[in-house]
Amino acid sequence: MIERSSTYMKPGFNRMAVVGVGLIGASISKICKDKGIAREVVGIGRGIENLKAAYKLGAVDRFTKDLKDGVSGADIVVLATPVGSFESIAKDIALDLGRDTIVTDVGSVKGRLVFRLEEILGRGIRFVGAHPIAGSEKTGASCLSTDLFKGARCIITPTGSTDREALEMVRMIWEEAGARVLLLDPDTHDRILSVSSHLAHMVAYSLVNTLIDLSGDEGDVLSYTAGGFRDFTRIAGSSPEMWRDICLYNGKNIVTAIESFSKTMDRLKDFINDQDWDRLLKEFERAQGARKMISDLNKNGSDAEPDC
């Protein structure tokens, strides 16, 4: 365990433990330290160089690779690892947390995972699901930004078992980070995000792989890509492990979204095959109008794609 002294005077929490100090985890850690939300922040992770980077950047006061040691005495624990690890982490720490400890997360799926975490942690631990819709394809503590969440939406997903005080404390963290907080039930969150975020990542990964496949038949297609392709496929640089886990937990909704997208692509293919240029033009104009509306809605918010 490596540590530094802390100087904050009016913390909301005495000790915050952040499991996973990548882009999202390190950014919220740094914000909580800078704003005095937490008197002490402990970073927990597997990569020692990343933990050292978080420490050097002032995101954590001390760090450790030992999960149980890291969460010991914490008032709040933030899960900021890929969602596929949440259940095993919860099982490992459930008996080491004090009664009334708050556990929250930054994961991109909620649904059954929220109810499963409530079950694993038990009644004495107060779980509050949260999803800040912000991020980038960049990863690691070295990419942290205290502006990352400004203007972004953060969805909190309470259930009938959610402790009200814990909910308000988690809301406070994200509002202090500059996010616009919304409340949704876990299942509604997953249905909406499967279309608004998860589908886009599936398409981006698929488009890049399609070009790789075509390069074998048509030569070096990738060398001819320009700014538009790079912008569209930027999110394909996100963590494959993270997106595998998102599909694991929200697969049914994602498949439904992919099927709808496939129908749209079939419609375009039919218009082109039938040389129905008027209907093709209307399809493009419909999308252009919707894109403008999306831009207007996000004018005062964040256009960043969520990375976790």
N, C-alpha and C positions, 0 to 999 in steps of 0.2 A: 504494500500500500504506500503510495506517495502522496504527500499532502502539502498544502500551503495554508497560511493564515488567512482568515476572511475579515472584511472590514464593514459589512453591511449592518445597518442599524435597526431597520424595522421590517424584518422578514415576515412573510405570511406562513412560512414553514421553517422549522429549525434545521431539518436536514432533508434534502431531496436526493433521491437516487435515480439516475438515468441509465437504463440498460440499453446500450447501443448508442454510441456518440458519433453517429454519422452526420450527414448534413442536417437532418431534422433534429435529431437528438442534441447535437452540439449547439445548434442555433437557439433552441428553446432553453438550454442550460445557460448559455451566455446571457440571454435576455433576463432570465430569472435572477442571475447573479447581479447584473448591472442595475436592475430595478429594485433589488432588495427583497424580491419575493421569497427567496430562500437564503437563510443565513449561511448554509453550507451545501454545496452540490458535489455529489460523488458520482464519478463516471465509471461505468462497468462495461467491459467489452472483451473481445478475444484478441484483437490486434494491438500489441503494445505500442507500436509506432503511432497508430491513430490516437490512442489514449494519451500519449505524450504530446501530440499535436494539440489536442483539446486542452490539455493542461497549460501548454505554452501560450495558447491564445486566450487563456483566462475563462474558458467555458466551464471548467471544473476546479474544485479546490483540492481534490485528491482523486486517485483512480486505482482500480484494481481489476484483475481478471477473475477474482473469486466472487461469484454471484452472491452467496450467502453473506460473506463479509461485507460486500458493498451495500446490501439492503438493510443491514443491521442498524436498528435505531432510526430508520427513515420515517418521516411523517407522511411522505408521498413517494411513490415509485412510478416512474414513467417508462413504459415499454416502447422502445424505439428501434427494435430489431425487425427483421422480416416477420410477417404475421404467422408464418408456419411454425415459429418457435415460441409463440405466446403461451400455448398450453403447457409445454414442458417447463418453461420458466415459472409459470404460475404454480405448478406442482412443486417445483424445487424450493420456492420461497414462502409458500403459504404458511408453513409452521414457524417461520423465522420472523414474521411480521407482527408487530404489536397490534392489539385490538384498536380498531378505528383508523388504522393506516389507510390512506387513500391510494389506490392503484388506478392508473389511467394509461392510455396508449395513444399512438399517433397513426394507427393502421388504417389502410384504405378499404378494409372490409369489416363489417360489423355482424349483422344477422345472427346466425347460430353461434358465432364465436363469442359474442358478448355474453350470451346466456351460459355458454360453457365456462367462461372465465368466472362468472359469478358463482357457478356451482363449485368449481375447483377451489376458489379462494375462501368460500364459506361466509357465514353471516358476520363474523367479526371484522372482516376486511371490506372496505367500501370501494367497489369498482365503478368507474365512470368511463365509458367509451368516448373517445374523441378522434376526430379526423381533420387535421388542418389541410385544406386543399391548396397546397403550395409546394414548391420544390423545383428541382431541375434534374437534368441527366447527370449532373456532377454528384460525386459521393465523397464522403469522408469529412472529418472534423475540420480539415484545412480549408474547406469551402464554406464554412459557416457564415451566416449573415444575420445581423440583428434586424435587418429590414425584410427578411424573407417572408414574414407573415403579414406585413402591413397591407391592409386593404383586401387580404385574402379571406375567403370564407373558412370557418372552422365549424364542422358539424359535430355536435355532441348528441349521443344516442342513449338517453335514459330509458330505463325499463321501469316496471312497477316496483322493482326492488331497490332502485337507486336512492341512495341517501341524499336528501335535499341539500344539506350543508356541504357535502362533498361535491355535489353538482355545481354549487355556486363558487366553490374554491377553484374548481377546474375552469369554469367560465371566466373567473377573474384572471387566471394565468393567460388565457388566449386573448382576452380583451386588452390586457396590458401589453401583449405582443403586437397589438394593432390589428388583430383579426376581427372579422364580423361574425359573431357567433349565432348559429342557428341550431334549433333542436329538431331532431327527427327520430322516429323509432328505428331500431336497428334494421329491420327488414326493408322498410321504405328506403333507407339510406342505400342499401345494396342494390335495389332495383334501379334507383336513379343513377348511382355511380357506374353501374355496368354499362350504361348508355353514354353518360357524359364524360367518362374518363377511361374506364377499362377497355371499351371497344376501340378507342383511338390507339391504345397501346398495342392491341392485337393487330390492328391494321398496319401500324408502323412496322412492327416486327415482320409481318407478312410481306409488305412491300419491299423491304430490304432483301428478304430471302428470295422473292420473285426475281429481283434484279440479279442476284447471285446465280440463280438457276438459268436465267436468260443469257448471262455472260458466257456460259459454256457453249451456247448455240450461236450467239451473235457477236462474239469477240468481247473485248473489254468494255462492256456497257457502263460499268461503274465509273470509269474515267470521264464519262460524258455528263455525269450528274452536275447540276448547278445549285444555286442558292435555294430555289424552291424545293427541290428534293431534300436538301439538307435541313431546311426549316421543318418540313413536314415529318421527316423521320428522326428528328432530334431525340424524341423520347424513346426511340429504339436503343439508345445508349444507356437506358436505365437498367437497374440490376435484374438480370434474368432470374435469379433466385427469388427475389421479391415478387416478381410477376407470376412466377410459377405458383407461389403460395397464394397469391390473390385469386388465381384461377381455381386453386384447390378449394378455397372457401366460398367463392362466389361463382362457381362454374355454371350452375343452372341458369342464372341471370345472364352471364356472359354469352353462353351458347344461344340463348334467345336473341340477344342483341346481334350476334354474328349472323344468325339466320335472317334477321330483318335486313342487315347490311347486304347479305348475299342476294336477296330479292331486289334490292336497289341496283346492285351491279348487273343483275340479269336484265333488269328493265333498260339500263343503258346499252347493254349488248344488243338487245332486241331493236332498240331505236336505230342503232348504227347498222345492224344487219339489214333492217327494212328500209334504210335510207330515209327515215322519218326525221328530217332535220328540224322541222318545226317543234315537234315534241321534245327532241333532244335539247333544243335551245331553251324551251320552257323549263326543262329539268335543271339546266344550268342556272337560269335566272331565279328559279325558286331557291336554289342553294345560295346564290349570291345575296338575295334578300335576307335569308335567314342568318347568313354570316354577318351581315351588317348589323342586324338586330343583336346578335351575340356580342359584337364589338361594343355597341352602345351600352349594353347591360354591364359590361366589364370595364367601362371607361374609367370608373373611379376605383376599380379593384385591381386584382392581379390576374395576368394572363398566363402565369406560370403553370405548367402541367405538374400535377402531384407526383412525387417520386416515392411516396410511401403512404 
